[in-house]
Amino acid sequence: MESNMITEVSSGVCDPSAGQPHRAALILARGGSKGIPLKNIKNLAGVPLIAWVLRAALDSEAVDSVWVSTDHDEIERVARVWGAKVHRRSPEVSKDSSSSLETIQEFIRLRPEVDIVCHIQATSPCLHPHHIREALQMITEQGCDYVFSVVRRHQFRWEEVDKKEGKNPTSPNIDVAHRPRRQDWPGELYENGSFYFSTRKALETGLKQLGKIAYYEMLPEYSVDIDVDIDWPVAEQRVLRFGYFGREEKAAVRLFLCKVSGCLTNGQIFTSVSGEDHVAINARDVAGIQMLQRENIEVCLISNMNEPLSKGLLEKVAQLTGCRLQFGEQQNGFEMELLMKEKNLCWNEVAFMGSESEDREILSQVGLNGVPCDSPVANLIAAKYTCQRPAGNGAVHEFAEYILMLKKKSLLPVHQEHIDRANF
């Protein structure tokens, strides 16, 4: 169980602001990342890295506004798509040498209504809404000026020595002759970089005049930080298990709607010498559809009058995949509502994969949506999942795996998601 432990740095306790203070979540996302270019919007497990923390902040219901401070057009676009407000930082605080404190101070100078800043790191994708709520309460209810996140580690430290002097290294936290077992040693607290919450007054003084400081201890499974390329695959596996997937993560998908052109196929049509039209279907995508069907998730292929494939060819594709074909004039929200009533389903029980701007209405309504990486609509919506693979080349299989992963995750008891420290 996570603890909200407080460490007193001085006896002074700041008085809470009169009335309800304005609490702003702020994510700093400069475009000039040196380790991983545009790291903040690179897809992690199908979602832009920054979107993991934006989703947690927006769903926390503890903050009054969620902001992204950036100097980059593409980061601004992604931030707005995912529901954040954007503070366009000045060139003076967009340099390699600019500090986070300088950037935050510029933000509060321009936002006089903000009383508390919840500075959240975009590189901590396993942050959950309850972390934000509980840490913020330490400022609003316990009178803290500054709260930062930590993780408990069981690591033995050694002091660095000059090898030329021939001195033996010493450990500041263990007795070599009595090296403790992990379960017999409480470990030590380290900053994990997930967040730093502070009052406006503390920030205006450059964090030099702090009354009450506290740390918020996060469990190790939530303490994920991404600095260099080698961190990425590890973070991807961790976030799939311990990340926050939004309020819809517990919804059980019962129906998967998949557009044919632009998702199941790449839109290409091949014509034989005899004049017959042919289309290529990736075997992995067919296998992905069959995976869903084995888990009692119905798969329905949908198309409309603008479909470049003939109805006869579409019917052959449906027959090959063992799916029903839903062929309509527009395939808009109204037509899908009729389908929902027919199957006695609600929107959060439906997953949809689309690719074109005409699919935006349905993509925004369903409980779970996905788009191929080469989809034109990927730049227009906040897709719950953006495939690494393109249309007609395994994108459907990839999204099917994601649907099944969420289903498995929703069925797991909460305690199974945590590390058993008694036997670790």
FIKE-205581 format. One record per residue: residue in one letter; x, y, z of N, C-alpha, C, O, CB in turn. Coordinates in steps of 0.2 Angstrom, whole numbers, plus 5000, padded with zeros to 4 digits. Glycine has a CB too. Example, Ala and Ser with C-alpha at 12.3 -4.5 7.8 and 13.67 -1.06 7.14 Angstrom:
<rs>
A506649725039506249785039506649845039507149835042505749785045/S506449895035506849955036506450005039506750065040507049975029/
</rs>
This chain:
<rs>
M500449945000500050005000500450065000500950075004499550005006/E500350114996500750174995500650215001500050225004500550214989/S501150255003501150295009501250365008501550385003501650275014/N500850405011500950485011501350505016501050545020500250515010/M501950485017502350505023502650575022502850595017502950455023/I502650615028502850685028503550685032503650665037502350725031/T504050725029504650735032504650805033504650855029505250715028/E504650825040504650895042505350925041505850895043504450905049/V505450985037506051015036506151075041506751085043506151035029/S505651105042505651155048504951155051504451115049505751225044/S504851185056504251185060503751235058503151225060504451205067/G503851275053503351315050502951285045503151245041503751375046/V502251295046501751275041501351325038501151375041501251225046/C501351325031501051385028500351375029500051325029501251385020/D499951435029499251435030498951425023499251455018499051505032/P498451385023498151375016497851435013497651485017497551315017/S497751435007497551495004496751505005496451455006497551494996/A496551565006495851585007495451555001495651564996495751655009/G494851525003494451494998494751434994495251404997494351544992/Q494551414989494851354985495351374980495251414976494251324981/P495951354981496551374977496451344970496251284969497251354980/H496751374965496751354958497351304958497951324959496751414953/R497251244956497751194955497851174948497351154944497551134959/A498451194945498551174938499151124938499651124941498851244935/A498951074934499451024932499851054926499551074921499150954930/L500451044926500951074921501451024919501850994923501251134924/I501451004912501950954910502450994905502151034900501550904906/L503050994906503551034902503750984897503950924898504151054907/A503751004891503850964885504251004879503851024875503250934882/R504851014880505251054875505351004869505450944870505951074878/G505451034863505551004857506250974856506350934852505251034852/G506651004860507350994858507750934862508250944865507751054859/S507350874863507650824867508250794863508250784857507150764868/K508850784867509450764864509450684864509750664859510050794868/G509250654869509350584869508850544864509150504861509150554876/I508250564864507750534860507350594856506950624860507250484863/P507450604850507150664847506350664847506050614846507350664839/L506050714849505350724850505150664855504550644853505050724844/K505450654860505350594864504650604867504250554868505850594870/N504450664869503750674873503150654869502650634872503750744874/I503250654862502650634858502750564854502350544850502450684853/K503350534855503450464852502950414855502850414861504150444853/N502650374851502150324853502550274858503050244856501850284848/L502250264864502450214869501850174870501250194872502650244876/A501850104868501350054868500650084864500150084867501150044875/G500850114859500250144855499950214856499550234853499750094855/V500250244862499950304864500550354865501150334867499650304871/P500550414862501050464863501250464871500850474875500850534861/L501950474872502150464879501850514883501650504889502950484879/I501750584881501450634885500750614887500550644892501550704882/A500450584882499750564883499550524889499050524892499450534877/W500050484891499950434897499850484903499450464907500550394898/V500250534904500250574910499650624909499350644914500850614912/L499550644903498950694902498250654904497850684907498950714895/R498250594902497650554904497550554911496950554914497650494900/A498050534915498050534922497850594925497450594930498750504925/A498150654923497950714926497250734924496950764929498450774923/L497050724918496350744917495850704920495250734922496250744909/D495950644922495550604925495550604933495150574936495650524923/S496050634935496150644942495550674946495450664952496850674944/E495250724942494750774945495050804951494650834955494150724947/A495650814952495950854957496250914955496350964959496550814961/V496350924949496650994946496151034942495651004940497250974942/D496251094942495751134939495851154932495451164928495651204942/S496551144930496751144923497351104922497751094926496851224921/V497451084915497951044913498351074908498051084903497750964911/W498951094909499351124904499951094901500251054905499551194907/V500151104895500851084893501251144890500951184887500751034886/S501851144893502251204891502751184886503151134887502651234898/T502751214880503151184875503351244870503051294870502751134871/D503851224866504051274861504051244854504251274849504751294862/H503651184853503651144847502951144845502451124848503951074848/D502851154838502151154835501851084836501251074837502151174828/E502251024834501950964834501750934841501250904842502450914831/I502150954846501950944853501350974855500950954859502550954858/E501251044853500651074854500051044851499551044855500751154852/R500151024845499550984842499350924846498750914847499750974835/V499850884848499650824851499350834858498850804860500350784852/A499650884862499350904868498650934868498250914872499750964871/R498450974863497750994862497350934860496750934863497751044857/V497550894856497150834854496950794860496450764860497550794849/W497450784865497350744871496950784876496950764882497950714873/G496750844875496350884880496750934884496350964889496050834884/A497350944883497750994887497651064884497551074878498450974888/K497751114889497851184887498651184885499051154888497651234892/V498851234881499551244879499851314881499551364880499651234872/H500351314885500751374886501351374882501751334882500951374894/R501351424877501851424872502451464876502451524877501651464866/R502951424878503551454882503951504877503951494871503951404885/S504251544880504751594877505351564875505551514878504851664881/P505751594870506451574868506851574874507351534875506751614863/E506751614879507251624885507251564889507751554892507051684889/V506651524889506651464894506651404889506351354892506051474898/S506851414883506751354879507451324877507551294872506351364872/K507951354880508651334879508851264882508551244886509151394881/D509451244879509651174883509851194890509851144894510251154879/S510051254891510251274898509751294903509851304909510751324898/S509051294900508551324904508351274909508351214908507951344899/S508151294915507951244920507251244921506851284918508251274927/S506951184924506251184925505951234929505451264927506151114928/L506351254934506051314938505951374934505451404935506551324944/E506451394930506351454926505751444922505351494921506951464922/T505651394919505051384914504451384918503951414916505051314911/I504351354924503751354928503651424931503051454931503851314934/Q504151464933504151534935503851574929503451624931504751564937/E504051564923503751604918502951584917502551634916504051584911/F502851524918502151504917501651534923501151564921502051424918/I501951544929501451574934501451644933500951674936501751554941/R501951674931501951754929501351764925501051824925502651774927/L501251724920500751734915500051704917499551724914500951704908/R500051674922499451644925499351664932499451624937499451564924/P499151724933499051744940498551704944498551714950498851814940/E498051674941497551634944497851574948497451544952496951614940/V498351544946498651484948498951494955499351534956499151454943/D498751444960498951444967499451394968499851394972498351444971/I499351334965499751274966499851244959499451234955499351224970/V500551224958500751194952500951124953501351104957501351234949/C500651084949500751014950501250994944500950974938500150964949/H501851004945502350984939502450914938502750884942503051024941/I502150884933502150814931502650804925502650844920501450794929/Q503050754926503550734921503250694915502950644917504150704924/A503350714909503050674904503350604903503050564900503150714897/T503950594906504350534905504150484910504550434911505050554905/S503650494914503350444919502750414917502250434920503350484926/P502650374913502050354910501650304914501050294912502150314903/C501850284920501450244924501150284930500850254935501850184927/L501050344929500750384934499950374934499650364928500850464933/H499650374939498950364940498550424943498850454946498750294944/P497950424942497550484945497650484952497650544955496850484943/H497550424956497650424963498250454966498250484971497450354966/H498850444962499450474964499350554964499650584969500050454959/I499050584959499050654959498550674965498650724968498750674952/R497950644966497550664971497850664978497750714982496850614971/E498150604979498450594986498950644987499050674993498650524987/A499450654982499950704983499750774984499950814988500450694978/L499250794980498950864980498650874987498650934990498450874975/Q498350824990498050834997498550855002498350885007497650764999/M499150835001499650845006499850925006500050945011500350805004/I499650955000499751035000499051065002499051115006499851054993/T498451045000497851075001497551065008497251105011497351054996/E497751005011497450985017497950975023497750985029497050915017/Q498550965021499050955026499551015027500051015031499450895025/G499451065023499851125023500551125021500951165023499851145030/C500751075016501451075014501551125008501051145005501551005011/D502151155008502351195002502551164996502551184991502851245005/Y502851104997503251064992503150994993503350964999503951084992/V502950954988502850884988503150854982503050874977502150864989/F503650804983503950764978503850694978503750664984504650784977/S503950654973503850584973504450544974504950574971503450564966/V504450494977505050454979504850384978504250364977505350464986/V505350334977505250264977505750234982506350264982505350234969/R505550184985506050144989506450094985506250054982505650104995/R507150104986507550054983508050014988508150044993508050094978/H508149954986508649914990509249904987509449854984508349844992/Q509649964987510349964983510849984988510750034992510250014977/F511449944988511949964992512450014988512650004983512349904994/R512550064992512950124989513650114991513850094996512650194991/W514150144986514850144988515150204986514950234980515250084984/E515550234990515850304988516350294983516750244983516150334995/E516450344978516950334973517650354976517650404980516750384967/V518150324974518850344976519250354970519150324965519050284981/D519750384971520350394966520750334966521150324971520750464968/K520750294961521050234961521850244961522150194963520950194954/K522050304959522750314960523050314967523650304968522950384956/E522550334971522750344978522750274982523050274987522350394982/G522450224979522450164982522050154988522150104992523150144984/K521550194989521150194995520550134994520350124988520850254997/N520350104999519750064998519150104998519050145002519750015004/P518650084994518050114994517650095000517750035003517550094988/T517250135003516750125009516050135007515850175002516950165014/S515650095010514950105009514550145014514650125020514550035009/P514150195013513850235018513250205020512950235025513650305015/N512950145017512350125020512350045021511750025023511850135015/I512950015021512949945023513549925027514049965026512849895017/D513549875031514149845035514249785031513849735031513949835042/V514849785027515049735023515049665026514849615024515749745020/A515249665033515249605037514549575039514449525040515649615043/H514049625038513349605040512949625035512449665036513249635047/R513049605029512549625023511849595024511749535025512849595016/P511349645025510749625026510349595020510549605014510249685029/R509849545021509449525016508949575014508749625018509049455018/R508649575008508249625006507649635011507449685012507949614999/Q507349575013506749575017506849605024506449615028506449515017/D507549605026507649625033507849705033508049725038508249585036/W507849735027508149805026507649845023507349825018508849805022/P507449895026506849945024507049975017506650005014506649995029/G507749985015507950015009507950095011507950115016507450005004/E508050125005508150205005507650235000507450204995508850225004/L507550295001507050334997507450374992507950404994506650375001/Y507250364986507550404980507050444976506450414976507950354976/E507250504974506750534970506650494963507150464961507050604968/N506050484961505950444955505750494949505650474944505350394956/G505650564950505550604945504850614942504750644937506050594940/S504350574945503750574942503350644943503050674938503250524946/F503450674949503150744950503450784955503750754960502350734951/Y503250854955503550894960502950944961502850984956504150934958/F502550944966502050994967502251044972502651034977501450954970/S502051104971502251164975501751224975501351224970502951184973/T501751264980501351324980501651374976502251374974501251344988/R501251424974501451484970502051514974502551534971500851524968/K501851534980502351564984503051534984503551574984502151574992/A503051464985503751434985504051444978504651444978503551354987/L503651444973504051444966504251514965504751524962503551424961/E503851564968504051634967504751654970505051694968503551684969/T504851614976505451624979506051584977506551574980505351614987/G505951544971506451504969506551444973507151414973507051544968/L506051424977506051364981506651374987506851324990506251294977/K506751434988507251454994506951465000507251455006507651514992/Q506251475001505951485007505351435008504751455006505751565007/L505551375010505051325010504851315018505351305022505251265007/G504251305019504051295026504051215027504451195030503351325027/K503551185024503451115026503551075019503151085014502751095029/I504051025019504150985013503950915015504050895020504950995011/A503650885010503450815011503650775005503750794999502750805012/Y503750705006503850665000503250615000502950595005504450625001/Y503050594993502550544992502850484989503150484984501950574987/E502750434993503150364991502650324986502050314987503250324997/M502950314980502650274975502950204975503550194976502650304968/L502550154973502750084973503250084967503150114962502150034972/P503650034967504150024962503850014955504150034950504649974963/E503349984955503049964948502750024944502750024938502449914949/Y502650084948502450144945502950194944502850244940501850174949/S503550174946504150214945504550204939505050164939504650214952/V504350224934504650214927504850284924504450334924504150184922/D505450284922505750354919506050334913506450284912506250384924/I506050374908506350364901506750424900506550484899505750364896/D507450404899507950454897508250444891508350484887508450454903/V508450374890508850354884508450304880507950274883509550334885/D508650284874508350234870508250164874507750134873508750224864/I508750144877508750084881508150074886507950024887509450064884/D507950134888507350134893506750114890506250094893507350204896/W506650124883506050124880505650054880505150054882506150144873/P506050004878505649934878505449914885504949884886506149884875/V505849934890505749914897505049954899504649924902506349934901/A505050014897504450054899503850034895503350034898504650134897/E503950014889503349984886503049924889502449924889503549974878/Q503449884891503149824895502849844901502349814903503749774896/R503149884905502949904911502249944911501849934915503449954915/V502249994906501650034905501049984903500450004905501750084900/L501149934899500649884897500349854903499749834903500849834892/R500749844908500449814914500249854920499749844923500949764917/F500649914921500449954926500250024925500150064929501149964931/G500250044918500050104916499250124917498850074918500150124909/Y499050184917498350204917498050214910498350254906498250274921/F497550174909497250164902496650214901496350204896497150094900/G496450244906495850294906495250254909495350204912495750304899/R494750294909494150274913493850214909493450174913493650324913/E493950194903493650144899494050074900493850024897493650164892/E494550074904494950014904494649954907494849894905495550024908/K494049964911493749904913493149884909492849834910493449924920/A493049924904492449904899492649844895493149834892492349964894/A492149794895492349734891492049744884491449754883491949674894/V492549734879492349744872491949684870492249624871493049754868/R491449694867491049634864490949634857490749584854490349634867/L491149694854491049704846491649744844491849794847490349734844/F491949714839492549754835492249764828492149724824493149714835/L492249834827492049854820492749874817493149914819491549914821/C492849854811493449864807493249884800492949854796493849804807/K493549944798493449974791493949924787494449904789493650044791/V493649914781494049864776494649904773495249894775493649834771/S494449954769495049994766495350044771494950074775494750034760/G495950044771496350084775496550054782496850084786495950144777/C496249994783496349954790496549884788497149864789495749964795/L496049844786496149774784496549774778496949724777495549744784/T496449824773496849824767497149894766496949934770496449804761/N497649894762498049964761497750004756497950054754498749954760/G497149984753496750024748496950004741496650024736496950094749/Q497449964740497649944733497249894731496949844734498349914734/I497049894724496649844720497049824715497349864711495949884718/F497149754714497449724708496949694703496549664705497949674711/T497149714697496649684692497049634687497649654685496449744687/S496749574686497049524683496949534675496649584673496749454685/V497349494671497249504664496549494661496349514656497749464660/S496249454665495549434663495049484666494449484664495349364666/G495249534669494849594671494549584678494149624680494249594666/E494749534682494549524689494949564694495549574693494549454691/D494549594698494849634704495049584710494749544711494449694706/H495649604712495949564718496149614723496349674722496449514716/V496149594729496449634735496849584739496649524740495849664739/A497349614742497849574747497649584754497449634756498549594746/I497549524758497349524765497949494768498149434767496749484766/N498249524773498749504777498549444782498049444785499149554781/A498949384781498749324785498749344793498349314796499149264784/R499149384795499249404802498549434804498349424810499849444804/D498349474800497649514801497149464802496649474807497549564796/V497049414798496549364798496649324805496149314808496549314792/A497249314806497349274813497149314819496849294824498049254814/G497249384818497049434824496249434824496049434830497249504822/I495949434819495149424819494949364822494449364826494849434812/Q495249304820495149244823495249234831494849204834495449184820/M495749274833495949274840495349304844495149284849496549314841/L495049364841494549394845493849354845493549344850494349464841/Q493749314839493149274838493249214843492749194846493149254831/R493849194845493849134849493749164857493549124861494549104849/E493849224858493649254864492949284865492849324869494149314866/N492549264860491849284860491749354859491249384861491449264866/I492249384855492149454853491949454845492349434841492749494854/E491349484844491049484837491449534833491649584835490349494837/V491649514827492049554822491549574816491349524813492749524820/C491449634815491049654810491449704805491749754807490449694812/L491549684799491849734794491349784791490749764790492149684788/I491549844791491149894789491349934783491949934782490949944795/S490949954779491149994773490550044771489950034774491249944767/N490650084766490150124764490150134756490550104753490150194768/M489750184754489650194747490350224744490450214738489150244745/N490750254748491350284745491950224745492450244743491550334750/E491750164747492250114747492550104740492150094735491950054750/P493250104739493450084732493350014730493350004724494250104732/L493249964735493149894733492449884731492049914734493449854739/S492349844726491649824725491349784730491649754734491649784718/K490649784730490249754735490449674735490449644740489549764735/G490449654729490649584728491349564731491349514734490649564721/L491849604730492449594733492449594741492749564744492949644730/L492049644743492049654750491649594753491849574759491549714752/E491149564750490849504753491349444753491349404757490249484748/K491849444748492349384748492749394754492949344757492649384741/V492949464755493449474761493049454767493349424772493649544761/A492449474768492049454774491949374775492049354780491349484774/Q491849344769491849264769492549234771492549194775491649244762/L493049264769493749244770493849244778494149204781494249274766/T493649304781493849314788493249294793493349294799493949394789/G492749264790492249244794491849294798491549284803492449194799/C491749354795491449414798490849434794490749414788491949474798/R490449464798489849494795490049564791490549594794489249514800/L489749574786489949644782489349694783488749674782490049624775/Q489449744786489049804787489149854782489649894782489049834794/F488649854777488749904771488249954771487649944771488749864764/G488450014772487950074773488150134768488650124764487950094780/E487650184768487750234764488350284766488750304763487150274763/Q488350294773488850344776489250314781489850334782488450404778/Q488950264785489250234791489450284796489950294798489950194789/N488950324797488950374802488750354809488550294810488550444800/G488750404814488450384821487750354821487650314825488550444825/F487350384817486650364817486550284815486250244818486250404812/E486950274809486950204807487250154812486950094813487250194800/M487750174816488050134821487550124827487550074830488750164823/E487150184828486650174834486150124832485950084837486350244835/L485950114826485550064824485849994825485449944828485250074817/L486449994824486849924825486849914832486849854834487549934822/M486949964836487049954844486349924846486349884850487250024847/K485849954844485149934846485049864844484749824848484649984844/E485249844838485149784836485449724840485249674841485349774828/K486049744842486449694846486449704854486749674858487249704844/N486049754856485949774863486549794866486749764871485549714866/L486949834863487649854865487649934867487249964864488149834860/C488049954871488250024872488950034869489249994868488150044880/W489050104868489650124865490250094868490750084865489650194864/N490350094875490950074878491050004878491549974880490950094885/E490649964874490749894873490949884866491049824864490049854875/V491149934863491349924855491949954854492150014857490749964851/A492349924850493049944848492949954841492649914837493649894850/F493250014838493250024831493950044829494350084832492750084830/M494050024823494750034819494550074813494250044808495149974818/G494750134812494650174806495250204804495750204807494050224807/S495150244798495850274796495650344792496150384791496150224791/E495050354790494950414786494550464790494350454796494550404780/S494550534788494250584792493550574793493250594798494350654788/E493250534788492450514789492350474795491750464797492250484782/D492850444797492850394803492850424810492750394815493350344803/R492950494810493050534816492450524821492550514827493250604815/E491850534818491250534822491250464826491150464832490650544818/I491350404823491250344826491850334831491850304836491250284821/L492450354829493050344833493050384839493250354845493650374829/S492650434839492650474845492050454850492050474856492450554844/Q491650404848491050384852491250314855490950304861490450374847/V491550274852491650204854492150204861492450254862491950164849/G492050154865492450144871493150134869493650164873492250094875/L493350104864494050094862494150104855493750074851494350024864/N494650144853494750154846495550144844495950154848494550224844/G495650134838496350114835496350144828495850144824496450044836/V496950164826497150184819497750154817498250144821497150264819/P497850134811498550114808499050174808498750234809498450084801/C499650164809500150214809500150264803500350324804500850184810/D499950234797499950274791499250304790499050324784500150234785/S498850304795498150334794498150414794498450444798497650304800/P497750434789497650514789497350544795497450594797497250534783/V496850504798496450524804496950524810496750554815495850484805/A497450494810497850484816498150554819498250564825498550444815/N498150604814498350674816497750714818497850774820498750704810/L497150684818496550724820496250704826495850744829496050724814/I496350644829495950624834496450604840497050584838495450564833/A496250594846496650564851496450494851496150464856496450594858/A496850454847496750384847496950354853497450364856497050354841/K496550304856496750264862497350224860497750204864496150224864/Y497350204854497950154852498150174844497650174840497750084852/T498750194843499050204836499450144835500050134838499350274836/C499350104830499750044829500450064826500550114823499350004823/Q500850024827501550034825501550004817502050024813502049994829/R501149964816501149934809500649974804500150004807500949864809/P500749974798500250014793499649964791499649914793500650034787/A499250004788498649964786498749904781499249914777498150014782/G498449854781498549794777499249754778499349714775498549814770/N499549774784500149744785500249724793500749744796500749794783/G499749704796499749684803499449724808499449714814500449664804/A499149784805498849834810498249804814498249814820498649894806/V497849764810497249744813497449684819497149684824496849704808/H497949644817498249594822498449634828498349604834498749554819/E498849684827499149724833498649754837498649744843499649774830/F498049784834497549804838497149754842496949764847497049854834/A497049694838496749644841497049614848496749604853496649584836/E497749614847498149594853498049644859498049624865498849594851/Y497949704857497849764862497249754865497149764872497949834859/I496649744862496049724864496049674869495749674875495549714859/L496349614867496349554872496749574878496649544883496649494868/M497349614877497749624883497349664888497349654894498349664881/L496949714886496449754890495949714893495749724899496149814886/K495649664890495149614892495449574898495149574903494949574887/K496049554897496449514902496549554908496549534914497049484899/K496749614907496949664912496349684916496349684923497249724909/S495749684913495149704917494949654921494549664926494649724912/L495149584920494849534924495349514929495149474934494849474919/L495949544930496449534935496149564941496049624941497149554933/P496249524947496149564953496649614954497249604952496149514959/V496449664958496949724959497549704962498149724960496649774963/H497549654967498149634970498649594966499249594967497949594976/Q498449564960498849534956499249584952499749554949498449484952/E499149644952499449694948500049714952500449754949499049754946/H500149704958500749724962501249674963501049614964500449754968/I501849694965502349644966502249624974502049664978503049684966/D502349554975502249534981502949544985503449504984502049454981/R502949594989503649614992503849554997504449554999503549674995/A503349525000503549475005503949415002504349385006502949445008/N503849404996504249344993504649374987504849334982503849294990/F504849434987505249464981505949454982506349474978505049544980/
</rs>
